[in-house]
Amino acid sequence: MKPVIYPKSVEWWFWPIIFGFMLSGMLGWLPGFYAVVSISAVQSVYFIIKEKSLKAFPSQIRFVYFLFTIIGILDQTRIWFGIMTISTFMVAFFDRCLLARILILMPWNKGVTPGWK
């Protein structure tokens, strides 16, 4: 698997920034987790506005990811954020998203063409 980086894409920059704050939170800087939730909320709103719908596939991914960050804040063990840190790294640098693969299988996404190959 080769690294995939899109430095000219505003949408791509959300992921490495979130990953950086998530990693800082995992390393002990707890405000990093709150930054992750905040940036995820901004990313979710950005995509809902851009796609003009919460039903749009890219909006769904960001909204569910935002909900996962809220669950992560409530998990005192930080296991949830640990899993999300690995997943966010894969999205940011390898363009692979397990959440997208799961959402594409949902009945309301019949006929949706995902962005991956």
GROMACS elastic network, one bead per residue, 0.5 to 0.9 nm:
[ bonds ]
;  ai    aj funct       b0    kb
    1    94     6  0.73222   500
    2    93     6  0.87391   500
    2    94     6  0.66684   500
    3    93     6  0.54008   500
    3    95     6  0.79240   500
    4    92     6  0.79326   500
    4    93     6  0.53970   500
    4    95     6  0.61696   500
    5    12     6  0.78283   500
    5    92     6  0.73363   500
    5    93     6  0.58680   500
    5    94     6  0.75077   500
    5    95     6  0.80490   500
    6     9     6  0.55581   500
    6    10     6  0.86295   500
    6    11     6  0.88413   500
    6    12     6  0.60696   500
    6    13     6  0.79605   500
    6    93     6  0.89476   500
    7    10     6  0.77390   500
    7    12     6  0.70420   500
    7    13     6  0.70113   500
    8    11     6  0.89394   500
    8    12     6  0.80738   500
    8    13     6  0.85136   500
    9    12     6  0.52535   500
    9    13     6  0.67150   500
   10    13     6  0.53662   500
   10    14     6  0.71771   500
   11    14     6  0.58636   500
   11    15     6  0.79029   500
   11    43     6  0.82689   500
   11    47     6  0.86847   500
   12    15     6  0.58822   500
   12    16     6  0.74931   500
   12    92     6  0.69874   500
   13    16     6  0.56968   500
   13    17     6  0.62705   500
   13    18     6  0.85645   500
   13    92     6  0.80428   500
   14    17     6  0.53796   500
   14    18     6  0.60750   500
   14    19     6  0.85678   500
   14    39     6  0.75571   500
   14    40     6  0.80737   500
   14    43     6  0.68970   500
   14    92     6  0.84039   500
   15    18     6  0.50982   500
   15    19     6  0.59971   500
   15    20     6  0.85746   500
   15    88     6  0.65800   500
   15    89     6  0.78603   500
   15    91     6  0.69787   500
   15    92     6  0.50366   500
   15    93     6  0.86531   500
   16    20     6  0.60577   500
   16    21     6  0.86954   500
   16    88     6  0.78024   500
   16    89     6  0.73911   500
   16    91     6  0.86288   500
   16    92     6  0.53918   500
   16    93     6  0.78060   500
   17    20     6  0.51145   500
   17    21     6  0.64472   500
   17    22     6  0.85572   500
   17    36     6  0.85046   500
   17    39     6  0.83936   500
   17    92     6  0.89559   500
   18    21     6  0.52790   500
   18    22     6  0.59856   500
   18    23     6  0.84828   500
   18    32     6  0.89387   500
   18    35     6  0.78029   500
   18    36     6  0.54448   500
   18    37     6  0.86981   500
   18    39     6  0.67902   500
   18    40     6  0.74501   500
   18    85     6  0.89325   500
   18    88     6  0.76601   500
   19    23     6  0.59513   500
   19    24     6  0.84582   500
   19    36     6  0.80217   500
   19    84     6  0.88897   500
   19    85     6  0.63692   500
   19    86     6  0.86999   500
   19    88     6  0.58528   500
   19    89     6  0.62188   500
   19    92     6  0.76493   500
   20    23     6  0.51767   500
   20    24     6  0.61679   500
   20    25     6  0.86354   500
   20    32     6  0.83290   500
   20    36     6  0.88570   500
   21    25     6  0.61522   500
   21    26     6  0.86124   500
   21    29     6  0.87241   500
   21    31     6  0.84029   500
   21    33     6  0.66493   500
   21    34     6  0.86644   500
   21    35     6  0.64608   500
   21    36     6  0.59965   500
   22    25     6  0.50405   500
   22    26     6  0.62082   500
   22    27     6  0.86250   500
   22    32     6  0.58764   500
   22    33     6  0.58320   500
   22    35     6  0.81207   500
   22    36     6  0.61230   500
   22    81     6  0.74299   500
   22    82     6  0.86102   500
   22    84     6  0.83258   500
   22    85     6  0.61518   500
   22    88     6  0.87333   500
   23    27     6  0.61598   500
   23    28     6  0.87590   500
   23    29     6  0.88333   500
   23    32     6  0.77775   500
   23    33     6  0.87684   500
   23    82     6  0.87081   500
   23    85     6  0.66051   500
   24    27     6  0.50275   500
   24    28     6  0.64840   500
   24    29     6  0.55252   500
   24    30     6  0.76987   500
   24    31     6  0.85597   500
   24    32     6  0.56908   500
   24    33     6  0.80418   500
   25    28     6  0.52148   500
   25    31     6  0.66931   500
   25    33     6  0.52815   500
   25    34     6  0.86516   500
   25    36     6  0.88336   500
   25    81     6  0.87973   500
   26    29     6  0.71524   500
   26    30     6  0.77085   500
   26    32     6  0.81894   500
   26    33     6  0.81432   500
   26    78     6  0.76953   500
   26    81     6  0.75684   500
   26    82     6  0.71327   500
   26    85     6  0.82689   500
   27    30     6  0.84057   500
   28    31     6  0.89293   500
   28    32     6  0.85436   500
   29    32     6  0.57526   500
   29    33     6  0.79934   500
   30    33     6  0.56928   500
   30    34     6  0.73960   500
   31    34     6  0.51719   500
   31    35     6  0.63212   500
   31    36     6  0.87148   500
   32    35     6  0.50079   500
   32    36     6  0.62629   500
   32    37     6  0.88471   500
   33    37     6  0.64623   500
   33    38     6  0.87186   500
   33    69     6  0.81894   500
   33    72     6  0.83437   500
   33    73     6  0.69964   500
   33    81     6  0.84266   500
   34    37     6  0.51081   500
   34    38     6  0.61690   500
   34    39     6  0.85890   500
   34    69     6  0.88780   500
   34    73     6  0.77071   500
   35    39     6  0.59759   500
   35    40     6  0.82970   500
   36    39     6  0.52738   500
   36    40     6  0.59286   500
   36    41     6  0.84834   500
   36    66     6  0.87237   500
   36    69     6  0.71312   500
   37    40     6  0.51041   500
   37    41     6  0.61461   500
   37    42     6  0.87183   500
   37    66     6  0.65181   500
   37    67     6  0.86642   500
   37    68     6  0.89629   500
   37    69     6  0.55122   500
   37    70     6  0.65664   500
   37    72     6  0.89615   500
   37    73     6  0.81685   500
   38    41     6  0.51144   500
   38    42     6  0.63332   500
   38    43     6  0.86267   500
   38    66     6  0.86417   500
   39    43     6  0.60124   500
   39    44     6  0.84767   500
   39    66     6  0.86998   500
   40    44     6  0.60226   500
   40    45     6  0.86022   500
   40    62     6  0.71306   500
   40    63     6  0.80121   500
   40    65     6  0.72078   500
   40    66     6  0.51117   500
   40    67     6  0.88111   500
   40    69     6  0.75870   500
   41    44     6  0.50622   500
   41    45     6  0.62614   500
   41    46     6  0.85040   500
   41    62     6  0.82595   500
   41    63     6  0.76773   500
   41    66     6  0.58465   500
   41    67     6  0.87975   500
   42    45     6  0.52050   500
   42    46     6  0.59856   500
   42    47     6  0.86535   500
   43    47     6  0.62305   500
   43    48     6  0.86017   500
   43    59     6  0.89128   500
   43    62     6  0.66209   500
   43    63     6  0.83276   500
   43    66     6  0.83898   500
   44    47     6  0.53461   500
   44    48     6  0.61891   500
   44    49     6  0.86561   500
   44    54     6  0.89337   500
   44    59     6  0.63746   500
   44    60     6  0.83065   500
   44    61     6  0.83632   500
   44    63     6  0.51478   500
   44    64     6  0.86711   500
   44    65     6  0.83626   500
   44    66     6  0.68841   500
   45    48     6  0.50604   500
   45    49     6  0.61272   500
   45    50     6  0.84182   500
   45    59     6  0.82062   500
   45    62     6  0.85534   500
   45    63     6  0.81390   500
   46    49     6  0.53098   500
   46    50     6  0.59997   500
   46    51     6  0.85157   500
   46    59     6  0.85224   500
   47    51     6  0.57211   500
   47    52     6  0.78265   500
   47    53     6  0.82559   500
   47    54     6  0.81879   500
   47    56     6  0.87713   500
   47    58     6  0.68021   500
   47    59     6  0.51464   500
   47    60     6  0.88241   500
   47    62     6  0.73516   500
   47    63     6  0.87611   500
   48    51     6  0.53289   500
   48    52     6  0.54942   500
   48    53     6  0.52248   500
   48    54     6  0.53387   500
   48    55     6  0.84808   500
   48    56     6  0.77863   500
   48    58     6  0.83257   500
   48    59     6  0.52979   500
   48    60     6  0.84530   500
   48    62     6  0.87591   500
   48    63     6  0.85319   500
   49    53     6  0.69251   500
   49    54     6  0.85637   500
   49    59     6  0.87730   500
   50    53     6  0.80543   500
   50    59     6  0.86247   500
   51    54     6  0.76891   500
   51    55     6  0.87620   500
   51    56     6  0.62835   500
   51    57     6  0.87949   500
   51    58     6  0.77140   500
   51    59     6  0.69316   500
   52    55     6  0.87629   500
   52    56     6  0.78107   500
   52    59     6  0.89055   500
   53    56     6  0.55275   500
   53    59     6  0.71092   500
   54    57     6  0.79048   500
   54    58     6  0.85345   500
   54    59     6  0.53166   500
   54    60     6  0.60426   500
   54    63     6  0.79089   500
   55    58     6  0.85379   500
   55    59     6  0.67177   500
   55    60     6  0.62340   500
   55   108     6  0.86518   500
   55   109     6  0.87339   500
   56    59     6  0.53028   500
   56    60     6  0.62374   500
   56    61     6  0.89094   500
   56   109     6  0.89020   500
   56   112     6  0.89240   500
   57    60     6  0.50608   500
   57    61     6  0.64231   500
   57    62     6  0.88937   500
   57   100     6  0.83672   500
   57   103     6  0.81805   500
   57   104     6  0.79809   500
   57   109     6  0.75217   500
   57   112     6  0.73606   500
   57   113     6  0.87556   500
   57   114     6  0.78349   500
   58    61     6  0.52893   500
   58    62     6  0.64946   500
   58    63     6  0.87087   500
   58   100     6  0.85154   500
   58   114     6  0.88279   500
   59    62     6  0.52770   500
   59    63     6  0.60292   500
   59    64     6  0.85527   500
   60    63     6  0.51380   500
   60    64     6  0.60442   500
   60    65     6  0.83588   500
   60   100     6  0.87360   500
   60   103     6  0.79631   500
   61    64     6  0.54084   500
   61    65     6  0.60516   500
   61    66     6  0.85921   500
   61    99     6  0.68533   500
   61   100     6  0.61573   500
   61   103     6  0.74245   500
   62    66     6  0.60839   500
   62    67     6  0.86789   500
   63    66     6  0.50203   500
   63    67     6  0.63327   500
   63    68     6  0.86694   500
   64    68     6  0.61838   500
   64    69     6  0.87090   500
   64    99     6  0.83702   500
   65    69     6  0.63420   500
   65    70     6  0.88729   500
   65    84     6  0.89886   500
   65    99     6  0.79705   500
   66    69     6  0.50969   500
   66    70     6  0.66031   500
   66    71     6  0.88877   500
   67    70     6  0.51768   500
   67    71     6  0.64642   500
   67    72     6  0.86883   500
   68    72     6  0.61209   500
   68    73     6  0.87761   500
   68    80     6  0.82875   500
   68    81     6  0.87689   500
   68    84     6  0.83495   500
   69    73     6  0.63437   500
   69    74     6  0.88145   500
   69    80     6  0.85268   500
   69    81     6  0.75287   500
   69    84     6  0.82763   500
   70    73     6  0.51729   500
   70    74     6  0.65893   500
   70    75     6  0.88990   500
   71    74     6  0.51967   500
   71    75     6  0.63656   500
   71    80     6  0.76495   500
   71    81     6  0.88331   500
   72    75     6  0.51176   500
   72    76     6  0.80459   500
   72    78     6  0.66839   500
   72    79     6  0.79991   500
   72    80     6  0.53020   500
   72    81     6  0.53954   500
   72    82     6  0.89791   500
   72    84     6  0.84722   500
   73    76     6  0.72986   500
   73    78     6  0.78927   500
   73    80     6  0.87094   500
   73    81     6  0.80579   500
   74    77     6  0.89981   500
   74    78     6  0.86972   500
   75    78     6  0.56611   500
   75    79     6  0.73377   500
   75    80     6  0.67260   500
   75    81     6  0.82224   500
   76    79     6  0.81718   500
   77    80     6  0.77506   500
   77    81     6  0.88223   500
   78    81     6  0.51763   500
   78    82     6  0.61369   500
   78    83     6  0.87835   500
   79    83     6  0.63442   500
   79    84     6  0.85871   500
   80    83     6  0.52929   500
   80    84     6  0.62281   500
   80    85     6  0.86213   500
   81    85     6  0.58597   500
   81    86     6  0.86334   500
   82    85     6  0.50975   500
   82    86     6  0.66136   500
   82    87     6  0.87486   500
   83    86     6  0.54127   500
   83    87     6  0.62867   500
   83    88     6  0.86358   500
   84    88     6  0.58239   500
   84    89     6  0.83718   500
   85    88     6  0.51623   500
   85    89     6  0.61685   500
   85    90     6  0.87115   500
   86    89     6  0.51513   500
   86    90     6  0.63995   500
   86    91     6  0.88561   500
   87    90     6  0.51110   500
   87    91     6  0.63414   500
   87    92     6  0.86747   500
   87    96     6  0.82628   500
   87    97     6  0.69255   500
   87    98     6  0.73799   500
   87    99     6  0.86837   500
   88    91     6  0.50323   500
   88    92     6  0.59962   500
   88    93     6  0.84775   500
   88    97     6  0.79856   500
   89    92     6  0.51684   500
   89    93     6  0.59863   500
   89    94     6  0.76670   500
   90    93     6  0.55517   500
   90    94     6  0.50781   500
   90    95     6  0.62934   500
   90    96     6  0.55115   500
   90    97     6  0.67899   500
   91    94     6  0.56726   500
   91    97     6  0.53544   500
   91    98     6  0.86607   500
   92    95     6  0.60685   500
   92    96     6  0.81098   500
   93    96     6  0.82133   500
   94    97     6  0.87324   500
   95   116     6  0.78050   500
   96   100     6  0.84422   500
   96   101     6  0.87919   500
   96   116     6  0.79042   500
   97   100     6  0.53261   500
   97   101     6  0.64613   500
   97   102     6  0.88475   500
   98   101     6  0.50224   500
   98   102     6  0.62342   500
   98   103     6  0.86313   500
   99   102     6  0.51320   500
   99   103     6  0.60934   500
   99   104     6  0.85707   500
  100   103     6  0.50739   500
  100   104     6  0.60334   500
  100   105     6  0.88050   500
  100   114     6  0.79348   500
  101   104     6  0.53696   500
  101   105     6  0.69297   500
  101   114     6  0.84429   500
  102   105     6  0.55045   500
  102   106     6  0.71651   500
  103   106     6  0.53289   500
  103   107     6  0.89014   500
  103   109     6  0.73959   500
  104   107     6  0.82282   500
  104   108     6  0.86103   500
  104   109     6  0.57045   500
  104   110     6  0.75730   500
  104   112     6  0.71525   500
  104   113     6  0.83309   500
  104   114     6  0.72699   500
  105   108     6  0.84706   500
  105   109     6  0.67796   500
  105   110     6  0.75704   500
  106   109     6  0.55370   500
  106   110     6  0.72957   500
  107   110     6  0.57106   500
  108   111     6  0.87941   500
  108   112     6  0.89319   500
  109   112     6  0.53877   500
  109   113     6  0.87908   500
  110   113     6  0.87738   500
  113   116     6  0.86470   500
  114   117     6  0.80795   500
